[in-house]
Amino acid sequence: MERRKIFEINLRKRGKLSKRVDTIKLLKDSESFSGADIEAVVKESIEKSFISDEIELDTSILIQ
């Protein structure tokens, strides 16, 4: 499955897929990532945004 779709699926199932997330940029920055790596990035990013009181997840949090 294409990495972009994996990002979209993982973000959507957690209610975090929005226009603030640039899946094209994520695709370019995750060339060597497996599906499990992408899922871990999404989970960690959601935790980071919660801890930092970000209202909405965006690309910058996902690529840190």
C-alpha positions as CSV (number, residue, x, y, z in Angstrom):
1,M,0.0,0.0,0.0
2,E,1.3,3.5,-0.8
3,R,2.7,5.4,2.2
4,R,0.4,8.3,1.5
5,K,-2.6,6.1,1.9
6,I,-1.2,4.6,5.1
7,F,-0.8,8.1,6.5
8,E,-4.3,9.0,5.5
9,I,-5.8,5.8,6.9
10,N,-4.0,6.2,10.3
11,L,-4.9,9.9,10.6
12,R,-8.5,9.3,9.5
13,K,-9.1,6.4,12.0
14,R,-7.9,8.7,14.8
15,G,-10.0,11.7,13.5
16,K,-6.9,13.8,12.7
17,L,-6.9,14.0,8.9
18,S,-7.4,17.6,8.0
19,K,-6.4,20.2,5.5
20,R,-3.5,21.2,7.8
21,V,-1.8,17.9,7.1
22,D,0.1,17.9,3.8
23,T,0.3,14.2,2.9
24,I,2.5,14.9,-0.2
25,K,5.1,16.4,2.1
26,L,4.8,13.5,4.5
27,L,5.2,11.1,1.6
28,K,8.5,12.8,0.5
29,D,9.8,12.8,4.1
30,S,9.1,9.2,4.8
31,E,10.7,7.3,1.9
32,S,12.2,4.5,4.0
33,F,9.3,4.1,6.4
34,S,7.3,1.0,6.8
35,G,3.6,0.9,7.5
36,A,4.4,0.3,11.2
37,D,6.8,3.3,11.2
38,I,4.1,5.5,9.8
39,E,1.6,4.3,12.4
40,A,4.1,5.0,15.1
41,V,4.8,8.5,13.8
42,V,1.1,9.3,13.7
43,K,0.5,8.1,17.3
44,E,3.6,10.0,18.6
45,S,2.5,13.1,16.8
46,I,-1.0,13.0,18.2
47,E,0.6,12.7,21.7
48,K,2.9,15.6,21.1
49,S,0.1,17.8,19.9
50,F,-2.0,16.9,22.9
51,I,0.9,17.6,25.3
52,S,1.7,21.0,23.7
53,D,-2.0,21.9,23.7
54,E,-2.2,22.1,19.9
55,I,-5.9,22.2,18.9
56,E,-5.3,20.5,15.5
57,L,-2.5,18.2,14.2
58,D,-0.5,19.6,11.3
59,T,2.3,18.6,9.0
60,S,5.0,20.3,11.1
61,I,4.2,18.1,14.1
62,L,4.2,14.9,12.0
63,I,7.7,15.6,10.5
64,Q,9.5,16.5,13.7
